[in-house]
Amino acid sequence: MRVLVVVPAFNEAPSLPCVVGRLRACGYADICVVDDGSTDDTAAVARALGVVVLRNPFNLGIGGAVQTGYLWALKHDYDAAAQIDGDGQHDPTYLRAALDLIAEGSTDLAIGGRFAGQGGFRSSFARRLGIRYLAWLLHILCGANVSDPTSGFRVASRRAIALFARHYPSDYPEPEAIAMALRSGLRVSEISVRMERRRHGQSSIDAWRTLYYLLKVSLAILLVRPDRYRKVEATAA
């Protein structure tokens, strides 16, 4: 398969050399860093590393950055698009297991779940509680069996690329994207991964943002309807 690794990045210049180096050590040559309106040297560092650099003129948020990567993958006819964060939390050695599921045709979107049996960094108790609530909501409303729906570690098939390049949530997109995929007839599965702490900086989601996040995402999942999106053509499989 032709695989594109999409790395959404906002002010991640210190982490990118390690992230790109680990990807290359795992054999991934096609790497696309999406600089989402960074104010540091993210774009310059990425160019110096010899990867594809796509620059958003201003900060669109994680949804806009990831969709930019999917648009590039669709335009250049990739078989699969893998997404890992630019902060160094994701271990690219686990991408192979997700790509194997895509290659054998058993799933369209493989999510890397940090709660599915592996150790490592698991965030705060409050955030884990929120994640479990979202996992329950997605299961009740969409039939999803994903323990970590907020994970940014994921791999998309051609069919998922075709969907997400045209329609992708803009704000806190990960759980909503799962609902969108399932209600568009795509298959979603989860693999077990190990995640690490951020290499620098800190999450922008505090206690109040967590509450807003849960309310916003819950409403968004409730409103996702398959007729809002163009059906994914069978030829994209």
C-alpha positions, -999 to 999 in steps of 0.1 A, spaced: 0 0 0 10 36 -5 7 51 29 8 88 38 15 98 75 -2 130 84 12 150 113 -10 179 124 13 204 142 7 237 160 39 251 175 55 217 176 90 227 163 109 211 193 91 177 189 91 173 151 127 160 146 120 131 170 85 124 155 98 124 119 129 104 129 109 77 146 86 75 116 115 71 92 131 45 115 98 25 111 101 27 73 76 55 65 89 77 38 57 97 28 52 121 57 31 153 55 34 179 83 4 202 84 15 235 100 -18 248 114 -9 285 116 21 281 140 38 311 154 71 292 160 95 276 135 73 245 129 72 249 91 110 257 88 119 227 109 96 204 89 111 216 56 146 210 69 136 174 77 127 169 41 90 161 45 59 176 27 48 207 45 13 221 41 7 255 58 -27 268 69 -26 306 68 -40 308 103 -49 283 131 -79 262 120 -78 238 149 -71 201 148 -101 193 126 -90 218 98 -54 206 100 -63 169 97 -87 175 69 -59 193 50 -39 161 53 -68 140 40 -72 164 10 -36 158 2 -40 121 5 -70 121 -17 -54 143 -44 -23 120 -45 -42 87 -45 -29 72 -13 -43 38 -2 -42 47 35 -36 78 56 -22 75 91 -26 103 116 -2 108 146 2 139 168 31 162 164 38 163 202 56 129 203 29 111 223 22 84 197 46 55 190 47 48 153 56 12 158 19 5 164 9 18 129 18 -15 113 -10 -33 132 -36 -7 121 -23 -8 85 -26 -46 84 -63 -42 92 -67 -18 64 -47 -40 40 -68 -71 47 -100 -51 42 -115 -57 76 -118 -20 86 -119 15 72 -108 34 102 -85 19 128 -82 38 162 -53 34 185 -67 29 220 -46 36 250 -70 18 273 -72 -14 253 -47 -34 273 -14 -15 271 3 5 298 18 39 295 4 74 299 -33 75 304 -41 111 314 -61 123 344 -89 105 361 -114 132 351 -104 130 315 -106 92 315 -141 95 329 -151 118 301 -136 94 275 -155 65 290 -187 86 288 -180 93 251 -172 57 244 -206 47 260 -225 74 240 -209 62 207 -218 26 215 -254 34 224 -260 57 194 -238 42 167 -228 7 178 -191 17 181 -168 -6 201 -140 19 208 -126 24 243 -106 56 234 -127 77 210 -106 109 216 -74 92 204 -57 111 176 -38 79 166 -57 65 136 -54 51 102 -79 56 74 -86 35 43 -93 49 8 -130 50 16 -124 69 48 -100 93 31 -127 100 5 -153 108 32 -130 128 55 -115 149 27 -150 162 20 -165 162 54 -146 164 87 -156 180 121 -138 212 128 -139 214 166 -129 184 189 -133 161 159 -122 127 169 -154 112 185 -176 129 159 -155 115 131 -162 80 144 -199 86 144 -197 101 109 -178 71 96 -202 45 111 -233 64 99 -218 66 64 -214 28 63 -177 26 71 -162 0 95 -144 12 126 -121 -9 148 -96 -3 176 -61 -16 182 -41 -15 215 -14 11 216 10 27 242 11 65 245 36 87 261 35 121 278 39 152 256 75 161 249 69 198 255 40 221 262 7 212 277 -29 204 267 -52 233 260 -81 215 276 -86 225 312 -115 216 335 -139 241 320 -130 232 285 -135 195 294 -171 203 303 -176 223 271 -159 195 251 -183 169 265 -214 189 259 -204 200 224 -193 166 212 -224 149 227 -246 173 208 -226 168 176 -228 130 178 -266 133 183 -269 155 152 -247 134 128 -270 120 101 -259 98 72 -279 119 47 -258 149 55 -228 134 38 -224 121 3 -223 83 2 -188 69 -2 -185 53 -36 -177 16 -38 -149 25 -63 -130 42 -35 -126 9 -17 
